[in-house]
Amino acid sequence: MSFAEQVKNLKRSDINDISYHYDNAIDTEHGSGDHWILMSVLDKYGFRTHSPTKAVKVAEEIIMLWYRLQK
């Protein structure tokens, strides 16, 4: 399954979950516990990341793409 297909299959509640943890991560220092939580949340939805920086980048891409696909 492609990245876009994975994102398209997410429900609004899934995006809300990812967005909430993304917001927490960017509001705290790099490498904080919030970044590791974001990595775990992304993993729960099938998006594996191996660093806090990558998790933030992937979350941004997921959120932006999901909203574009909803139009």
C-alpha positions in Angstrom: 0.0 0.0 0.0 1.4 3.4 -0.9 1.8 6.3 1.5 -1.1 8.2 0.0 -3.4 5.1 0.3 -2.4 4.6 3.9 -3.2 8.3 4.6 -6.5 8.1 2.7 -7.6 5.2 4.8 -7.2 7.1 8.1 -10.4 8.3 9.8 -10.9 11.8 11.2 -10.3 10.4 14.7 -7.0 9.0 13.6 -5.9 12.3 12.2 -7.1 14.1 15.3 -4.9 11.6 17.4 -1.9 12.2 15.1 -2.4 16.0 15.1 -2.7 16.2 18.9 0.6 14.3 19.4 2.3 16.3 16.6 1.3 19.6 18.3 2.6 18.4 21.6 5.9 17.3 20.0 6.5 20.6 18.2 5.7 22.6 21.3 8.4 20.8 23.4 12.1 20.5 23.1 13.5 18.1 20.5 13.9 14.6 21.8 11.4 15.1 24.6 9.1 12.3 25.7 6.4 13.9 23.4 8.5 13.1 20.4 8.8 9.5 21.4 5.0 9.3 22.0 4.5 10.8 18.5 6.7 8.0 17.1 4.5 5.4 18.9 1.3 6.9 17.7 2.5 7.0 14.1 3.6 3.3 14.4 0.1 2.4 15.6 -1.3 3.6 12.3 1.4 1.9 10.3 3.9 4.7 9.7 7.3 3.6 11.1 9.8 6.2 11.9 13.2 5.8 13.4 13.9 9.2 14.9 12.0 12.1 16.5 12.9 14.4 13.7 11.5 11.9 11.1 8.4 11.5 13.2 7.6 15.2 13.1 8.2 15.3 9.3 6.1 12.3 8.6 3.2 13.6 10.8 3.3 16.9 8.9 3.1 15.1 5.6 0.2 12.8 6.8 -1.8 15.7 8.2 -1.4 17.9 5.1 -2.1 15.1 2.7 -5.1 13.8 4.6 -6.8 17.2 4.4 -6.0 17.6 0.7 -7.5 14.2 0.0 -10.7 15.2 1.8 -11.5 17.9 -0.8 
